[in-house]
Amino acid sequence: MPDMTTPETVATSVAAWGLLPAVALVVAVALALGLVFAALDRVVVAGGDANAMAGPSRTVVRWLVKQRRTTLAPDRLLWRVATGAVPVLAVLSMAVVPIAGRTLWSTSADLVWFNAMEALLWAAVWLVGWGPNAVHALVGGYRFLAQGLAYELPLMFALITAGLAAGSLRTTDVVAAQADLWFVVTMPVAFVVFLASAAAFAFWGPFAAPAGADIAGGVVSELSGVERLLVEAGRAIFLGASAAMGATLFLGGGSGPWLPDALWHLLKTVLLMGLMVVAGRRVPVLRPDRYVEAAWVVLVPVTLLQALVVAVLVLSGMYA
Amino acid sequence: MAGDIAVVTLGMLAVAAGIAVFVVDSMARATFALLASFLAVAGILLALDLVYLAVVTALMMTMEMAVMAIFMIMFMMNPAGLMPMTMVHNARGSAVAGASVFTVLTVGIWTIDWPARQGTQPDDATRQLGESIMGGHMLVMLVIGIGLFATIIAGTVLATQRGRYDRFGPELDARRPHDPVAGGLPR
């Protein structure tokens, strides 16, 4: 059995740097990661030059100044709350991702916190679809929930597998447990499923059906101006945060020779983002009804098997 | 002190959101008012340093409410649930029942002679709580869990309108099942 006690107590960034600087740093890193992801995405889709890299920044400015339109008899309260919640949840999920080796707050349930922020996104995205009182947006919201039910269990099993090997749900413990061997070596399935689920809960790439062109943009179809910016920023930040979390859980976080930890973590994060964008943009959008069956019949057993393999390895002292 | 204020504030928020469930006139608002109430309870657990229970409460309740919203709206009398509705039926009876249960619980909580803490606060209160609830009853819990799961599957099998004869023909010899939604696997 792995040692259940904390190997070394890593102070949170709040304890190390104070509340305001720590929060400001997390927000700044979250926004930067989202912008980098959007820029990489744009380069891969539209061909790469400096002009394409600046595309997302120009879009941000355009959405900031664009006049908002609305629909007939929307549920304004729920709609506003939901569009605001998407980026807030994305930034909150960054609270348990180590930045320079420290998380904003460190608890015995960091991985569950990350998962809970993504679960709250279910409510937010469905409400973004419900709010405008428009059919395409509502269809998109329902598509998201159907997809959500399908990716949720594989995602949970992938997260639990990393926690199982580390003997802790604390992200800094998971990083410490990878001192000898990165988890991606013994849990490649969990790694791939985690990244795919990240694309699914940001309804991006192959999982973009909730915002698909066949339903005129789906959940985002009635959003305009600042509200469109909030939701799209939330999606990009979730993708960037997931890449940072993926590097933390499966690629050893900040471990690496010569360079400082923070730089290694950043390099791995950007590498993962590149991997997600290049792979994700090569796959066509999956129809939810097809993906749902594949997820339940294939992904759930496969991730369970992965957890079983890791559990046996834990018992054999592989990660001790 | 800050913890006490948080618990009291979140407690009042939970009750207020719970009342809102029966005041609002749309199923979506009722559902998400209930979710707000649950999230306030999760916040109370967080203030009590039970982090795992708090985030699990938030996680489970959010998914539950999202799925519930679908079914509640699907089964409503007016299609899509876009017409005004109310969650209240038998208003007087339910008000009396709700108020009396609330009174009994509140009086009970405030008048019970709770034991004082012995020893110091553990590092991980969640682990201690789990061990004291589950410790000697793990086998029972596992059996109950499997029993519940079997019940859910049996209930679904009994409720589903289409069986294997509808899918694979009277002789069960069709190579591909005849399903209204094709699904994603080549079978």
Interface residues (C-beta under 8 A of the other chain):
Chain A: D75 L77 L78 T107 S108 A109 V112 W113 N115 A116 A119 L120 W122 A123 W126 L127 W130 N133 L138 Y142 L145 G148 L149 E152 L169 L286 R287 D289 R290 Y291 V292 E293 A294 V297 V298
Chain B: S26 A28 R29 F32 L35 V51 Y52 V55 V56 A58 L59 T62 M63 M65 A66 V67 A69 I70 A80 L82 D124 T126 R127 V181 A182 G183 G184 L185
